């Protein structure tokens, strides 16, 4: 498995992952119905994907399946999207993506990253260091439920020790 910067040609595969997510079935389905990750979105933001060789769905011509991805909006200091394929959940991939996102945020000079969480994902985000700071109200018609607002603190890089200390 490798984590790499997404490019425009990845847009359709990322869109398929979003729309096919088991976390957005039932009452949550309207939120991703018709959603598209576009090449323009990928070009404007820090979008990274995790690929696994030989993990493509049966019948796919692509030997590397997208196992997960995230989008960090550096200007807004926000984790806008994070998805892990249903088959890759429970493998530690989500933790790896969050750790990668934190390093990207640190490199961008951010000291915190906001995430408006899908309600069932709140426990995961807390387990990887986010803390709840509020609630975002429903935004009908697509989002008819409140969502946890969380923040990841991003520690400053360690300063190198001076020689002889």
C-alpha positions in Angstrom: 0.0 0.0 0.0 1.2 3.5 -0.9 -0.1 7.0 -0.1 0.4 9.4 -2.9 -0.8 12.8 -4.1 -4.0 12.4 -6.2 -4.1 13.9 -9.7 -7.0 14.7 -12.0 -7.2 11.2 -13.5 -8.0 9.9 -10.0 -11.2 11.9 -9.8 -13.6 9.2 -11.0 -12.1 6.6 -8.7 -12.4 8.9 -5.7 -16.0 9.7 -6.6 -16.8 6.0 -6.8 -15.4 5.5 -3.3 -17.5 8.3 -1.9 -20.7 7.2 -3.5 -20.2 3.5 -2.7 -19.3 4.1 1.0 -21.3 1.9 3.3 -21.2 4.7 5.9 -23.6 6.7 3.7 -26.4 4.3 3.3 -30.0 4.7 4.7 -30.6 8.1 6.2 -27.1 9.4 5.3 -27.4 8.5 1.6 -28.7 12.0 0.4 -25.4 13.5 1.5 -23.3 11.7 -1.1 -26.0 11.2 -3.8 -24.7 12.8 -6.9 -21.5 13.9 -5.2 -18.4 14.3 -7.4 -14.8 14.7 -6.7 -13.6 16.7 -9.6 -10.1 17.1 -11.2 -10.4 20.9 -10.4 -11.0 20.1 -6.7 -8.0 17.8 -6.7 -5.8 20.5 -8.3 -6.9 23.1 -5.8 -6.4 21.1 -2.6 -4.1 18.6 -0.9 -5.8 15.4 -1.9 -3.9 12.2 -1.1 -5.0 8.6 -1.8 -4.0 5.2 -0.6 -3.6 2.5 -3.2 -3.1 -1.2 -2.9 -1.6 -3.3 -5.6 -3.7 -6.3 -6.6 -6.7 -5.1 -4.5 -8.8 -3.9 -7.4 -12.4 -5.0 -7.5 -13.1 -8.2 -9.5 -13.5 -7.2 -13.2 -11.6 -4.0 -12.8 -8.9 -3.2 -15.4 -7.0 -1.2 -12.8 -4.5 -3.3 -10.8 -4.3 -0.8 -8.0 -7.5 -0.1 -6.0 -8.1 3.1 -4.1 -8.3 2.0 -0.5 -8.9 5.4 0.9 -8.3 9.1 0.6 -8.4 12.5 2.3 -8.6 16.1 1.2 -6.9 18.8 3.3 -8.0 22.4 2.6 -4.9 24.2 3.8 -6.4 27.7 3.3 -9.3 26.8 5.5 -7.3 24.5 7.8 -10.0 21.9 7.3 -10.1 18.1 6.6 -12.9 18.3 4.0 -13.1 14.7 3.0 -11.8 11.4 4.4 -13.0 8.0 3.1 -11.8 4.5 3.6 -13.1 1.7 1.4 -15.5 -0.6 3.2 -13.2 -3.6 2.6 -10.2 -1.7 4.1 -11.9 -0.6 7.3 -10.4 -2.0 10.5 -6.9 -2.4 8.9 -5.4 0.7 10.4 -5.6 2.6 7.1 -7.7 5.4 8.5 -5.1 6.0 11.2 -2.3 6.1 8.6 -4.3 8.6 6.5 -4.8 10.8 9.6 -1.2 10.7 10.5 -0.3 11.6 6.9 -2.8 14.5 7.0 -1.3 15.8 10.2 2.2 15.8 8.6 0.8 17.7 5.6 -0.9 20.2 7.9 2.4 20.7 9.8 4.3 21.2 6.5 1.7 23.8 5.5 2.3 25.7 8.8 -1.1 24.8 10.3 -1.5 24.5 14.1 -4.9 22.9 14.0 -7.3 21.3 11.5 -11.0 21.4 11.7 -13.3 18.5 10.7 -17.0 18.4 10.6 -17.5 14.7 11.2 -20.0 12.2 9.9 -21.8 11.3 13.2 -20.8 7.6 13.2 -17.1 8.6 12.6 -16.8 10.8 15.7 -15.4 7.9 17.8 -12.8 7.2 15.2 -11.7 10.9 15.0 -11.5 11.1 18.8 -9.3 7.9 18.8 -6.8 9.6 16.5 -6.5 12.8 18.5 -9.4 15.1 17.5 -11.4 16.8 20.2 -15.0 17.9 19.9 -15.5 21.7 19.9 -19.1 22.0 18.9 -22.0 20.9 16.7 -22.8 22.0 13.2 -26.6 22.3 12.6 -28.4 20.3 9.9 -28.4 21.8 6.4 -31.5 20.4 4.7 -32.4 19.0 2.3 -29.1 16.9 1.9 -28.0 17.0 5.5 -30.9 16.5 7.9 -28.8 15.8 11.1 -26.4 17.7 13.3 -22.7 16.9 12.9 -19.9 17.0 15.4 -17.4 19.7 14.9 -13.9 18.6 15.9 -10.3 19.9 15.9 -7.0 18.1 15.5 -4.2 20.0 17.3 -1.1 20.1 15.1 2.0 20.4 17.2 4.8 22.6 16.0 7.8 20.8 14.5 10.4 19.9 17.1 13.3 22.3 17.1 16.7 20.8 16.6 18.9 20.8 19.7 22.0 22.9 19.5 25.3 20.9 19.5 26.8 20.4 23.0 23.5 20.6 24.9 
